[in-house]
Amino acid sequence: MPRPRRPNAKDRSRKPVDVPTVLVRRTTLARAVDCTEGFIRMLNDRGTGPTPIRIEGSRLVLYDFAEAISWFKRNASTPAA
């Protein structure tokens, strides 16, 4: 259990770093996770894949790279031994 903070103590905790989001296309994401574009499209059609960002009035579909990579890490199956 953490110690209670003194009321006049200075806050020394680390603040989150402001990192700008990197948006990538489906082809770049597929190359990064070593799968096909069709597989990522299939995940989106099922509603189970990383969340796409759709551009209004365009067919362009982008992904937040860090969020998509973390989604694949969370949902990756373990390799067969």
ABEGO torsion letter per residue (X at the ends): XBBBBBAABBBABBBBBBBBBBBBBAAAAAAAAGBBAAAAAAAAAAGABBBBBBBBGBABBBBBAAAAAAAAAAABBBBBX
